[in-house]
Amino acid sequence: MAEKIIHLNKSVYELCREDSDMAGILEKAGFTDVMKPGMLNTAGRFMTIPKGAVMKKMNLDTIKQILKENGYEIRD
């Protein structure tokens, strides 16, 4: 199986467009707004995972761990 790489400097919009599983993973990690109609196409275009973690007062390391558990290699 090919290794899945995620670049944290990409917008949430880009990440979700590149990987159909990403929106569901991010929702489970606490980014519930990703699944709201229109949010991905508006705020998601400029929001990165690190920026979103700060806004939602979430631990970035926890999010990274969830991504790793889902088979992603993290690139900052």
C-alpha positions in Angstrom: 0.0 0.0 0.0 1.3 3.5 -0.9 2.3 5.7 2.0 -0.1 8.6 2.7 1.7 11.8 3.3 0.0 14.9 4.7 1.5 18.4 4.5 0.3 20.5 7.4 1.0 23.7 5.5 -1.8 22.9 3.0 -5.3 24.2 3.5 -7.9 21.9 4.9 -9.7 22.3 1.6 -6.7 21.1 -0.4 -6.2 18.1 2.0 -9.8 17.0 1.7 -9.8 17.4 -2.1 -6.7 15.3 -2.4 -7.9 12.5 -0.1 -11.6 11.5 0.2 -11.1 10.1 3.7 -9.6 13.3 5.1 -12.8 15.1 6.0 -14.1 12.2 8.1 -10.8 11.8 9.9 -10.6 15.5 10.7 -14.2 15.4 11.9 -13.3 12.6 14.3 -10.3 14.5 15.4 -12.5 17.4 16.5 -12.9 19.5 13.4 -16.6 19.1 13.3 -17.2 22.3 11.2 -15.5 20.6 8.3 -18.7 18.6 7.6 -21.0 21.7 7.8 -22.3 22.7 4.4 -20.1 25.4 2.8 -17.5 25.5 5.6 -14.9 23.5 3.6 -15.4 25.7 0.6 -15.1 28.9 2.6 -13.0 28.8 5.7 -11.4 25.6 4.6 -9.7 27.3 1.8 -7.4 29.3 4.1 -7.5 27.2 7.3 -4.7 24.8 7.9 -4.7 22.0 10.5 -2.3 23.9 12.9 -4.4 27.2 12.6 -7.6 25.3 13.2 -6.1 23.6 16.3 -5.2 27.0 17.7 -8.6 28.4 17.0 -10.4 25.4 18.5 -7.9 25.2 21.4 -7.0 21.6 20.4 -3.7 19.9 21.0 -1.9 19.6 17.6 0.0 16.6 18.8 -3.2 14.8 19.5 -4.4 15.6 15.9 -1.1 14.4 14.5 -1.4 11.1 16.5 -4.9 10.5 15.0 -3.6 11.1 11.5 -0.7 8.7 12.2 -3.1 6.1 13.5 -5.0 6.4 10.2 -1.8 5.7 8.2 -0.5 9.2 7.4 3.0 10.4 7.6 3.1 14.0 8.8 5.1 16.7 7.0 5.2 20.1 8.6 
